């Protein structure tokens, strides 16, 4: 496959025919950036097209979508001071860049709504608390309750429904994470509707290092249950239903503590005695017409490989992702080992 994407986040999108395309910021030896590239199949062979350059600087692809007519939408961050641009590719292969208005102070994202209208999203606030805003057709609205986490967690959005929707309301939705629960949120007139999902609190440790010199040896049995940062995904099927997949980590660890000294400086250190931790994939369905969440299925798995979730401006190394096409869902999990599990579900049979 053409392109050099070493160490870069790769974005995938499917066209109306279900074919997979990708885009990323290209990387060349010695750190030279050649621009953002789009890779797709043409006449049976993979083809690479450079879609944006930024004077040799980084050119992150923030989001990638198709509309129902087959037009490609790629949003580019033109750092350092030129803002964002939208690059579209018509079905005849012509690329057209345009400036695009963003919203918020940080963590901007973009998507297409149910009618293929671009939507810009972003958090307000620099040091918190955080409030998500959305911009559609020049109209700005708040979306979701204020988030009290120390940093704004990444938020998944519904993708452009290239396969068509039976119901086009709400126009789009996002998934939010706060200490108490995950939530699915969508615009509702001048306001928004927010549906919290039970049993999805942000993971928090119960055991902590005892302060020195009171180094209690323990043991401490850690039995927390929760969702780690950004370990959830959102999709919408053809019937208009919203689906959120979340990985619940069930911690079952036993720690002991001891004093450790080096050159007169002492501290308490922990030692893991046993670990029976496991993961549990939970799939929730939210019907916007009757927004009471339903837990459709749960599946016990090994734990997510948290080491894969390296930080990034827009896209952490995804440990869980989900896509919809028609009535089907595809869920990908990066599990500890490491290995990947892919699940394919026909929601019409659930």
Secondary structure as GFF3:
##gff-version 3
##sequence-region A 1 350
A	DSSP	beta_strand	11	14	.	.	.	ID=ss1
A	DSSP	beta_strand	20	26	.	.	.	ID=ss2
A	DSSP	three_ten_helix	29	31	.	.	.	ID=ss3
A	DSSP	beta_strand	35	42	.	.	.	ID=ss4
A	DSSP	beta_strand	45	52	.	.	.	ID=ss5
A	DSSP	beta_strand	61	66	.	.	.	ID=ss6
A	DSSP	beta_strand	72	77	.	.	.	ID=ss7
A	DSSP	beta_strand	84	89	.	.	.	ID=ss8
A	DSSP	beta_strand	95	100	.	.	.	ID=ss9
A	DSSP	beta_strand	106	112	.	.	.	ID=ss10
A	DSSP	beta_strand	118	124	.	.	.	ID=ss11
A	DSSP	beta_strand	131	136	.	.	.	ID=ss12
A	DSSP	beta_strand	139	142	.	.	.	ID=ss13
A	DSSP	beta_strand	174	177	.	.	.	ID=ss14
A	DSSP	beta_strand	182	188	.	.	.	ID=ss15
A	DSSP	beta_strand	191	197	.	.	.	ID=ss16
A	DSSP	beta_strand	218	222	.	.	.	ID=ss17
A	DSSP	beta_strand	225	226	.	.	.	ID=ss18
A	DSSP	beta_strand	232	236	.	.	.	ID=ss19
A	DSSP	beta_strand	242	250	.	.	.	ID=ss20
A	DSSP	beta_strand	253	262	.	.	.	ID=ss21
A	DSSP	beta_strand	265	275	.	.	.	ID=ss22
A	DSSP	beta_strand	278	287	.	.	.	ID=ss23
A	DSSP	beta_strand	290	301	.	.	.	ID=ss24
A	DSSP	three_ten_helix	306	308	.	.	.	ID=ss25
A	DSSP	beta_strand	320	325	.	.	.	ID=ss26
A	DSSP	beta_strand	328	335	.	.	.	ID=ss27
A	DSSP	beta_strand	339	346	.	.	.	ID=ss28
A	DSSP	three_ten_helix	347	349	.	.	.	ID=ss29
###
